[in-house]
Amino acid sequence: METPGRTAATPDALDFTVENVEKALHQLYYDPNIENKNLAQKWLMQAQVSPQAWQFCWALLSPDKVPEIQYFGASALHTKISRYWSDIPTDQYESLKTQLFSQIACFSSGSKMVLTRLCVALASLALNTMPEAWPGAVAEMVRVFQEEGGGVDGRARCLALLELLTVLPEEFQTSRLPQYRKGQVRGALGQEWGSVCPLLQQLLRRTDSPGAVKARVLRCLSSWVLLDVPLSESEGLVHDCFSALPDPELFDTAVEAIVNAISQPDSQRYVNTLLKLVPQVLALQEQLREAVQNGDMETCHGICRIAVTLGENHSRTLLEQVDHWQSFLALVNMIMFCTGIPGHYPVNETTSSLTLTFWYTLQDEIMSFESDKQAVYLQVYRPVYFQLVDVLLHKAQFPSDQEYASWSSDEKEQFRIYRVDISDTLMYVYEMLGAELLSNLYDKLGRLLTNAEQPTSWQHTEALLYGFQSIAETIDVNYSDVIPGLIGLIPRININNVQLADTVMFTIGALAEWLADHPVMLSSVLPLVLQALGNPDLSVSSVSTLKKICRECKYDLPPYATNIVAVSQEVLIKQIHKTSQCMWLMQALGFLLSALPVEDILRNLHSLITPYIQQLEKLADETPNPSNKLAIIHILGLLSNLFTTLDISKQDDDSVDGTAPPVTTTPPPPGPNPVVVVLQQVFALIQTVLSKWLNDSQVVEAVCAIFEKSVKTLLHDFAPMVSQLSEMLGQMYSTIPQASALDLTRQMVHIFASETDHFPPIKALFELVTSVTLSIFQQGPRDHPDIVDSFMQLQAQVWIYLCFCLPPPLGILSLKFPEAPTVKSTCLFFTELLPNCSDVPPLARVVQEDGKLLVQAVLEGIGGGASRSLMDQFAEVLFCMNKHCFSLLAVWLKEALQPPGFPSSRVTAEQKGNFSHQILRERVNRRRVKDIVKEFTLLCRGLHGTEYAAEY
């Protein structure tokens, strides 16, 4: 066959010869040097899309070549047909089709991977030519392969035909046909089902059909039903799939075909067909029970998938068939059996997790009926859901300690996630069962804990508590009359196991809001929490529970405050907990102290942080080394987290969230905030630490974090510190500029910009950091992308208050950074700036003088200078310019795009003009501008229409 389409006069065109392709393939597969492999792969990708591919692909399919070479030839054919269809002249369609049929016949007894690629190539040709140029494509495929000839045996031809028919719908799903063509081709394929269905039925029902043929038939059916073949038209084949399930060799493919057929969105229209499927699914129960007894997880999994797919996709349709309510209830009970399948997930069974979504779906459908119908359904299904709760709590139980110890860490993690899924399901089921569910759980727990005769397994107790916790964590249980009883039962639990102790802690934490309304019960549970605080195995649960109690119940905790602080101090000094839990503990203490009188806060703060201050003084004197650096960062982190939640101002407005302080609470005294008092006391020490560690960005970040979190929490109460902090930041930044100092400056600007008394030192700081940063720009800012990023964010915020901004040329330089965050911050700066250019004369002058440079920088990025992930940000800048300085943009675009080869040698003057015209036309539709920019950047990069472009 001659080369279809145009020939390219590229200088390296002659390189793409059969010999060179074979050499490159040998290099790709056998060269040990990874660099050579990569070069070969790159060259082969170019070869595959070159015009020469039409010559070498047929030569590479020669019978004397090895399969790897033949495979590349077949892949090149598919690439040319699927991606460059427009290059193929219409008069060559027929010869291309004939050659492909011939090659598929040759390879039907050859390499399977090459055969599949050739089938995919012919499928792509069919999709591009049907229905006009190749009407009845599938009927012709069937006819061609059923004819005798070519010396190929019938079984091989049959398998080749089935492979071709299987890949055809798959290729349609992944093809890049235009939308209007997709609709046409889908319709044509739908009509071709009439040629496929009888063939599949005949092959599946013949007793002499080999297993391999039947398995391929089932795969083919799976592929076709994804085209929304009406369930009524595939009904006979779906019944045949059920008949194939007892055959172990066909089981998996039969399951896949059934699941695909009944999960098609359109299938719910075929009620009669669905009703016929229910007894067929129910008939699988015996096979399911046998599989459970034999420990055959794969069969359990497959049958469960079928039952769940039918129930999940069609629960409403089947619920509405009131004459068949018993058969649907039988299906629901079959799914219940799958939920409660014996064994521990994921070690002895993997099936039960498949069913959880079904229970959500069924409940949603029942609750969506109008009230009279809903009442009837609830009568039938509430008992089912109570049974489900029992089943789920049984499945949530831990195995014996010995068995659990033998599990791998991966199995333990999967079990943890599975329990979270059960927890979510229980929380959802509560919406249907309501308070009765809590009573039910409470009665079971009460019987368990008060039955002295029968020894209780900790697993059973833990699972019931887990059920309580799951519901109480997200649902308001304040009105429930069983919670007081539950709180009363908790101290009676014999906590002799880590998992049980964890769940007790999390349950108390989940009831923290209830405890805030019933503070008298705090004395029952708080000792348990404080005791658990000393156990490193209960670190996460005990600390998070204490934090919740301190946050929710802080106004009821003053009587316990001394004890809580003492126990917390002890565990912190003993270093029982990991860093993150230490930070949570400090947050808990911040909440606790917030509710105390100021003098008590100061006293507790003094006792709490004095050991750390002494340690910090000692560390500040030492020569910097890695271990004392970690200790310094840890101490600074503890102070940051304490100050994050220590907020006495909330005492006035907490009534809003329902945790009102007692009426006797007096407003905070007019003196400085306790946090400010402490910060002023340690300020000199922090400066000493900084002087030693100014070169270390992590220590500087930790110092800045203390002030940043304090500023965020205290807001205007931070005012007494503004002056000295501004001075310290200025000295820090002047000595060694770091991004964290800029972020803290931005935070202070945000809060104090409108306060004339406190803004002057911040303004002076801003001018200083600007001056320092400008000198960095002049020296070459590429080494400091994080500083440029933070500085551009600061600029975007500050200029609004100061009507002062960075000279745009320096911002333009930032647009050319390779780091995406820096470019994003710079684009944000310009999109904040440009809308104001008509209102602020100095800004208007700057934009007029430097706007063309900005347009050039944006075009350079779009032309290939920046990552494709940044195109939306560049589009935002162009959109802003178009909206706020339209006439200038029109001139700048014309001038910037004038030089040949800019912004890319791959775009023509016509394409550049078209881009400019499209951009200038869109002054309202931001989304459209983004699309235009994305289209143009693909042209500039030579990626337009490629697979790589589509995947991005």
N, C-alpha and C positions, 0 to 999 in steps of 0.2 A: 504493500500500500504506500502511495506517495505521501509526503508530508502534508497534512491538512493545514490550512491557514497560512498566515504570513511567515516569511523567513526573516530572521533578525540578522542584521549585518553587524553583529557584535564582534570585536576583535578576537575574543576568546571562543567564538562559536565552534571552531574546529577542535577545541579541546574535548568536547563532549562526544567522544567516539566510544564504540563498544569496548575497545581495548582499555581505554582510560577509565571507563566506568568499572570494568572488572578489576582493574588495579586498585581503584579507590575502595571498592567493596572488600577486597582482600585486606587492605590497610585497616578498614573499619572493624573487620571481624578478628583479624589475627595480629595486628601490630600491637606490641605490649606498651608502646609509648602513648599515653593518654592525649598528649597534644596532637600527635599525628592522627589519632582516631577522630578528635574533634575537627581537625582540618578536613579530613576525608568526609565526615558527615556534612559539614557546611558545603563542600564542593558538590556532593551528591544531591543535596537539596536544590542547588542551583541547576544541576543537570536535569533533575526530574521535571522542572518547570520550563526548561529550554525548548525551543522548536526542534532541536535535534533528538529530543526524547522520542518523537514519532518514528525515527529510524532505529535507534538502539533498543527500544523496548521490545520490538518483535524479535530482534536478533537474540536478546537475552533470554527469551522464552524457549530457545532451541532445546530439544530433548537431551543434547549432550552437555548442557550446563548443570551446575549443582543447584539445589533448591534455593539457596540464599540469593543466587544471581537471578534465577527465574522469578523469585518473589519481588525483587527490586523492579524487574521489567513489568510485572503485573501491576505493582503499585504506581509506577510511572504512568501506565495507561489510565488507571483510575484517576490520578491527579489531573491529567490532561483533560479527561472527559468531564470530571465533576467541576473543575475550577476554570477551565478555559474553553468551555463549550462554544462560546461565540466565535472562537477561532476556526471551528470546523465547518467547512463548506457543506451546504445541505446535500449536494450531489454525492458526498462521500459517506453519508449516514449508513446506507445499505451495505457497502463493502465492509465498513467498520463492524457492523452487526454480524455479518457473515463470518468475518475473521474471529470475532470473539466466540461465537457459537462453536467454531471449529477448534479453537484453543481449549475451551471448556471440555469438549468431548475428549481431546487428547489427554487433558490432565485429570479426567474423571477417575482414572486408575493411577494417577501420579501423586505428587505432593499435595497433601490436604491444604496446607497454608497457601500454596500458589493457586489452587482451585478456588478457594474462598475469595482471594483478591480479584481473580478474573470474573467471578460471579458478581462481585460488588461493582466492577467496572461495567459489566453488561447491565446491571440494575440501574446504574447511574445513567447510562445511555437511554434505557427505557423511560426513565423519569423525565429526561429532557425531551423525548420525542412523543410521548403519549399525551393526549389521545390523537392529536392531528396527524403527525408524521408516522406514527406506529400504532394504529388502532388495533385492539385485541392483542396487545403485546404478550400478556400472560398465556392466553389461549395458544399463541404461536410457540411460546417456550415449551408448553406441555406437549404440543404436537411434535416439535422437532426432536425432543428427547425420547418420545415414545416410539419414533420410527426406528426400524432396524438399521444397522449400518455402522461403518467405521471400525468394525472389528472390536467394538467395546462391548463387554458383557452387560446384560440387562440390569443387573443389580447395581453396577457402578454408574450406569446412565441414570438410573432411578435416584440414587443418592446425590448425583450431581444436580439433577433437576430440583430435588428437595432443598439442596443448599442454595440454589439460585432463587427459589421461591421464598426461602427464609430470609435471605439478605435484602430482598426487594423492599418490604415494608420498613426494615431497619434503616436502609439507605434513605428512604423517604423521610423518616423521623429526623435524620441528621443533615439532610440536604439543605443547600442554601438557595432554594428556589424562591423567586419573588412571591409575595403573599398571594397575589391574584392567581399565579400558576399553582401554588400549593393547593388552593381550593379546587382548581380544575383537575389536578392529578389525583387528589384524594377521591374525588368523585369517580374518576376513571378506574382507580384501583378497587373502589367499592363494587363497581360493575363486574370486575374481573374475578371477584370472589366466587362467582358462579362456575368458573373454570377450575378453581383451586379446591373447593369444598368436596365435590364428588371424588376427586383423585385421592384426597386425604382419607376420606371415609373408606374407599375401596382398599387402600393400603393397610389401614388400621384394622379392618375387619377380616382381611384374608388370613386364614390360619397358617398359610405357608410364608407369610411375610417375616423376614429375619428381624431379630430384636433391634439391630442397628437401624433398619429402615423405620420401624415403628417409633423408635426414639427420635429420629429426624422428623417424622410426621408430627409428633407432639411439639417439637421445637418450632416447626413451621406454623402450626396452629397458634402457639403463643405469640409469634411475631405478627400474624395477621389480625388477631383480635384486638391488638393495640391500635388498629386503624378504625376502631369503633364499628366493627362488623356487628350487625344487630344480633343480640343474644338468641332471638327466635331462629335466625339462620344458622347459628353454630350449635344449636341445642343438641342435635344428634351427635355431633363430634364431642361435645362436653360430656354426654352420657357415656360415650366410648372411653373417654379419659378415666371416668370412675371405674370402668371395667378393667383398665390397665393398672390400677393402683395395687392390686395384690402381687404384681410382678416386680420384684425388687429392682430389676434393671431399668424398669420404666417409671418407677415410683416418683423420683424427683422431677422428671420432665412432665409427667402427668399432673402433679401438684401445681407446677408453675403454669401450665396451660389452663387448668381450672381456675386458679386464682386470678390470672390475667383476664379470663373471659368474664367472670362474675364481678370484677371490680371496675369494669368500664362504666363511666358515668351514665351512659345511655341505657345500661342494662335494667335499670329500675322500671323502665316502661313496660317490660315484658313480665307482667305479674304472674301469668299462668306458668311460664317457664320457670320462674323463681320458685313457685309453689311446688313444682315437680322436683326441684333440686333439693328441697328440705329433707324429704325422706331418704334421698340418696346419701346426703351427708350424715343423717342419723344412722344409716346402715353401716357407717364406718366405725361405730362405737366398739364393736367386738374386736376389730383389727387394732383399735386404739388401746383397749384394755390389755390385749395380748402383748402389744409393744411395751406398755408400761411394765408388765410382769417380766418381760425379757430384758428390760433395761435398754430397749432400742430407741434412743433419743431422737434419731433422724426421722423415724416413722411417726413418733409422737408429734414432733415439730410440724411435719408436713400435714397431718390430719388436722391438727389444731389450726394451722394457717387457713385451711379450707373453711372450717367452721367459723372462724373469726371473720374471715373476709365476707362470707355470706351475711353474718350477723351485723357486722360493722357498716357495710355498704347499703344494706337493705332493711335495717331494723324498722324504719318508719313504714315502709311498704308492707312488711310482714306483720307488723302490729295492727295495721289497718284491716287486714283480712281476718275479721273477727270470727268467721266460721272455722278458721284454722288456728285459733289461739293456742290449742294444746300442742300442736306440732312445733309452733314457734317457742313455746315454753320449754318443750323438750330440747330444742336447739340451745336455748339459753342455759339449760341445766348441763348440756354437753360441754358448753364453754366453761361453766362453773367447775366441771370435773377437770378441765385443762388448767384452770387457775389453781386448783388445789392439788395438782399432780404430785404424787409422793416424791420426796427427796428435797435436798437443799439446793437452791439456785446459787451459783451457776455450776456447782460441782457434780450433783447427781441428776439435775434436770435443767433444761434451758427453754422450756416451753411456756411456763406460766406467765412470763413477762409479756408474751405476745398478746395476751388477752386484756391487758389493763385498759387500753384505749376503747375496747368494745364497751366496757362498763360506763365510761363517760358518755359514749354515743347513745347507748340505750337510755340512760337517764335523761340526757338532753331531749331526746325524742318524746319520752313520756311526759316530761315537764312542759313541753311546748304545746300539748293538746289543750283545748278549751276545758274549763274546770270540771264539767260533768263527765266528759270522757276520761280526763286525767284521774278522777276519783276511782273509776272502774279499774284502770290500769294499775293504780297504786295499790288497790286491794290485792291484786295478783302479785305485784312485783316488790312491794315493801318487804315481805318475808324473804324474798330472794336476796335482796340487798342486805338484810340482817345476816343472812347466811354468808353472803360475800364478805362481810366484815370479819366474821369468825375465821373464814378461810384465809383471808389476807393476813390476819394477825398470827395465824398458825404458820403461814409461809414466812412471816417476818422474824420468826423465832431463830435465835442463834443455835447452831449445833452444840454438841457437848464440848467442853473445854478442850478435851483431847483431840477431837476431830477438827475443831477450829484452829488449833495450833498446827495441824498438818497442812492447812491451806496455804497456797502461795499468796504473796502480797497482791498480785493481780486479781486473784479470786476474791480476796477480802474486799478489794476496792469495788469489784463488780457487785458484790453482795451489798455493800454500802449504798451504791447507786440504786440498786433494786429496791432497797428499803425506802429510799427517798421517793421512788415512784409509787410505792405502796402508800407512803405517807400522803402524797398528793391525791391519790385516789380516795383515801379515807376522808380527807378534808372535803373533797367534792361530794362524796356520798352523804356527808353531813347535811348538805343542802336539801336532800330528799328526806332523810330520816329525822333530822332535827334533834331536839333535846332528848328524845327517847334513846337515841344512840349513846349519849353520855351516861344516861341512867343505866343502860344495858352494860356498858363497860364498867361502871362503878360497882354494880351488883356483883359482876364476875370477880373484880379485884377484891371486893370486900369478902366474898366467900373464900377466895384463895388465901387471903391473909389471916382470916379468923378461924380457918379450919385446922385445928391443932392435930387432928387424927391423921390427916393425909399430908405427907411431906410435900412441899411445893418446890417445883424446879424454878430456879431463878429466871430461866428463859421465858417461862409462862408469864411471870410477874412483869418482866421487862417488856414483853410484847404488848401487854394490856396498857402499861404506862406509855409506851410508844404511841399507841392509838390515841390516848388522851392528849399527849404532847402534839401530835400531828394536827389535831383539830384546834387545840387552844392556841397554837402558834399564829394562826391567821384568822381565826374567827372570834368574834367578841363573845366570850362565855360568861360575862359579868352577871348575867341574869340567871345563870344555871344554879339550881339548888343543890347539885351534887358536888360542887367544887369544895365547899367547906368540909364535907366528908372526906373528899380525896386528900385535902391538905392534912386532915386528921390521920389518914391512913399512912401517909408517907413516912412519918417517924417510926412506924411499926415494921417497915420493910427491913428484912435482914440483908443489909448491903454487903455481900461477900464476894463481889465480882466487879471488875472494872466496867464492863459493858452496862451492867445494871446501874452502877453508880453514875455513869455518864448520862443514862436516860433519866434517872431521878433528877440530876442537875438540870438537864434541858427542860424537863417538865416543870420544875419550879420556875425556871426562866420564862417559859411560855405563859406562866400564870402571874407574871410580874404586874401587869395592869390590874388584874383582879385583886392582888395583894394591896395595891395602892388604894383601892376602894374598901378594903377590909384589913386595915393595918394591924388589928389585934392578932391576926394569924401570922404576922412576921416572926414572932418569937418561936413558932413551931418549926420554921424551915431555915431561918437565918443561921442557926448554929450548924446545921448540916452543910450549908454552903461554905461557911468559914472553915469548917473541919476539912472539907474536900480541897480547899485552897492550898493545903499543905501537901497534897498528893500530886506529884508530877504527872502521873498517868491520867489525871482528871483535869489537866491544865486548861484545855480549851473550854470544856463544859463548865467548870467551876468559875473561871474568870469571866466568861461571857454572861453567865447567870448573875454574878455579882454586879456586873456592869448594868444589866437590865434592871435589877432591883434598885440600884443607886440612881438610875435615870428616872424610873417610874415612881419610886416611893420616897424620893429624897426628903420630902417634908415630914415624913414619919420616922426618919432614921436618926435624928439627933440623939435619942437615948442610946443608940447602938454605935454612934460614930466613933467613940474612943476605942471600942473593941475592934471595929472594922479596920480603922487606921493601924492599930497595933498589929493585928494579924497580917494585914497587907505588908506593913513594913518588914515584919519578920520574914515572910516568904520572899520579898524582894532582896533582902540582905543575904538570905541563904541561896539566892539565885536558883530557885526551884524551877522557874518558868523560862521558856524561850523568849527571845526579844519581843516578838509580836504580842505575846500574852502580857508581858511586863507593860507594854504600851497601853493595852486595853485596861489593865489594872489601874494605871495612872488616870485614864479617862474616867473610870468608875469613881476614883477618889475625887476627881474634879467635880463630878455631879454631886457627890456626897457633901463636899465642903461648901458648894454653892448655897445650900439651904441653911448654913450655920450663921450665927451673928459674926460680924466682921472680926471682933477680937478673937473668937474661937477659930475662925479661918486662919488668922495670922499665927496663932499658937500651933495649930496642927501643921500648917505649912512649914513652920520653923522646924518642928520635930521631924517632919517627913523628908524635907530636902536638905537639912544640915549635913547629914552623912555624905550626900552626893556632892554638896558644895566643897566639903573638906577633901573629898576624893579628887574633885576637879582641880582644886588648888594644888594638890600634890602632883597631879598629872601635868598641870601647866608648867611646873618647874622642871619636869623631866625633859631630856633630849627626845625630840620626836622619833617614834618608831612604830611599826605596824600594830603592835599589841596595845600600846597606850592610845593610839588613834581610835581603835575600835571601842575602847572604854570611854573615851571622850564623846564619840558619836552616840554611844548608848545613853550616857547621862544627859546629853543635850536633847535626845529623843524623849526621854522620860519627862523632862521639863516641858517640852513642846506639847506632849499629849496631856499632861496635867492642865496646862493653860488653855488647851482646846475646849475643855468642858467646864472650866471653873468660871462661872458667869453669874455674878450676883445681881446683874441688871434684870435677869429673868424673873426675879422674885416678884416684880410688879406685874408682869404680864402672863404668868403661867396659868392664870385662871382660864385663858383661852383654850388650852389643850386639856382641861379637865383635871390637872394636877395642882389645884390651887393651894397656895400656902395657907397655914392656919390664920384665922382672923387676927390673932395676936401679933402676927409678924409686923415689925416696924419697918418703914422704908430704909434703904441703905443710908448710912451716914454720909455727909457731904465730903468726907475725906477721900484721899486717893484710893483707887481700887486695890485690893490686896495683891493682885497679880502685878500691878505697876510697882507697888512697894517692894515686892520681891525682885522684880527685874532691875529696879534702881539699885538694890543692895548688891546684886551679882554683876552689874554692868561692867565694873572695872575688871572683874575676874574674866568675863567673856572677852573683853578687849585683850587681856593678857594671852588667853588661849588663841585668839585670832592672830596676834602678832607672831606667835610661833608657827601657826598652821596656815598662814595666808596663801601659801602655794597649793594647798590641798583643797580641791573643789568640794569633796565630800564633807569636810569639816566646816567649810564656809557655808555650804548648803544647810548643814545641821544648825548652825548659828542663826542663819536667816530664817529657818523654819520656826524657831522659837518665837521670833518677833512677828513673823507672818501670821502664825496661828493666833497669837495674842491680839494682833490688830483685828483679825477677822472676828474674834470672839468679843473683844471689848469695844470695838468700833470707836465712838468718840471718847470713851473713857480712857483710851490710850494716849490722849492729847499730851499729858505731862512728859511723855517719853519722846515726842516727835522731834524736838530740837536735837537732843543728844544722839538719837538714833540716826537722824539725817547726817549729822556730822561724822559719826562712825562709818556709815555707809560710804560717804564721800571719800574718807581716808582710805577705806578698803579698796574701793573701785579705782581710785587714783593710783594705788600701789600695784595691785594685781587685779585687772578687770575680770569679773566673773558674772555669769548669767543670773545666778540666784540673787545677787544684789539688785539687779534691774527688775526682777520679778517682785521683790519686796518694795522697791520704789513705786512700781505700778500699783501695788495694793494700797500704799499710803496715799497716792494721788487720788485713787478711786474714793477713798473715805473722807479725806480732808480737803479736797479741792474747793469745796464751797465755804470753808471756814477761814475767814480773812486773818484771824489771829494765829492760826497754826500753819497756814500754807506757805508763808515766806521761806522758812528753812527747806521745805520740800521743793519749792521752786528753785532755790539756790542749788540744792542737790541735783535736780534735773538738769540744770544748765552745766553743772560740773560733769555729770556722767555723759552728757551730750558731747562736751568738749573732748573728754577722754576717748569716747567712741569714735569721734571724727578722726582723731589722730591714728586710731587703729585702722580705720578705713584707708587713710592715706598711706600707711605702712604696708597694707595688704591684708584685708580682713578674711581671706580664705582659710586662715588657720583657726579662726574663731567663729564657726557657724552658729554655735549655741548662743554666743553673745549677740551676734547680728539678729538671730531669731527673736530673742527676748527684747532687744532694743527696738526692733520694728513693732513688736506688740505694744511696747511702752509708748512709742511714737503715735500709734493708731489711737491710743486713749488720751494721751496728754495734750496733743495739739488742740483738742477741743477746748480745754481749759485755758491754755496759754496763747492760742492763736499763733503758735510758733511751731515750726516743724523742721525736720531734717531736710537739708537741701536735696531735692529729688535726684540729682545725679548719683548721690551716694545710695539712695534707695534703689535706683536703677541697677547699680552694681550688684546689689543683693539679689536681684532677680536672676542673676547669672550663676548663682551658687548651685553646686550639685546636690546639696542637701534639701530634700523636699520640705521639711518644716520651716526652714529659713525662707524659702520662696513663698510658701503659703502665707507666712506672717507679713512678708513684704507686699504681697498682693492685697492682703487685708488692709494694710496701711494706705495703699493707694485708693482702695474702694471706700475707705472712710474719708479720705482727703478730697477726692474729686467732686462729690456732690456739693461741696461748699465753695467751689472756686468762683462762683458768680457773686457770692455774698462777702467774701473776704478779699479786698483789693490786693494785699501783698501776695496772697496765695494765687490769685488770678495771674499776676505777673510771672510768678515762678512757673506756673503750668504753661503759660504762653512760651516762655523761654526754653523750657526743657521737655515739653510734651512730646516733641518728635523723637527725642532720645528714648523716652519711655515706650513709645510705639515700636521703635526699632528693637528694643530689648524684648518686648512681648513677642514680636514676630520671630525674633531669633529663637526664643524658647519653643514657639509653635513649630518652627521650621525644623526642629530636631535637636536643639540645644538643651532641652529640658525633658525630664521624664514625661511619658504620656499621661501618667496619673495626675499631672498638674494642669492639664488642659482646661478643666473647669475654672480654676483660679485665674488663668490668663483670660479666659472668656469673660469672667466677671469684670476684669479691668477694662477690656474693650467695651463691654456693655455700659459701664459707668461713664467712660469717655464719650460714647455715642449719645448718651442721655444728657450729659451736662456740658459737653463742649463739642457739639456735633460738627459745626463748620470747620473747626480746627482739625478734628479727626479726619475729615474728608481730605484735607490738604496733606496732612501727615502720612496717611495711608498711601496716597498716590506717590508722594516723594519717596517714602521708605521702600515701596515695592518696585520702584523704577529700575534699580540696578539689576542687570542680568545675574542669575545665580543666587539672588537673595529672596527669601530666606533659605532656599534650597535649589540646587541645580535640577532637581527632578520635576519642578513645576514650571509650566509655560506661562508666558505673559498673559495669555487668555484665561488660564486658571487663576492667576493672581488677581486679574481684573474682576473675575466672577466672584472671588472671595470678598474682595473689597466692597463690591456692589451689594452682596448679600448681607454683610455686616452692617453697612450704613443704612440698609432698609429696615433693620430690626431694632426699634427703639423701645419696644414694650415687652417682647417675648424673650425673656432671659434664657429659657430652655432651648429655644431655637438657635440662639447665638452659640450656646455650648455645642450643639450638634454641628453647626457650621465649622466651628474651630476644630472639632474632632475629625470631621471629614477632611479638612484642609491639611491637618497634621499628618494624616495617613498618606495623602498625596505626596507631601514633602518628604516623607520617610520611605516612599516606595512600597508601602504596605497595603495600599488600597485594594480591597477585594481578596486579600489573602486570608488563609485560615488563621494565621497568627493574629491578624487584626480582629477577626470575628471573635476569637476566644478571649480577647482582652477585656 
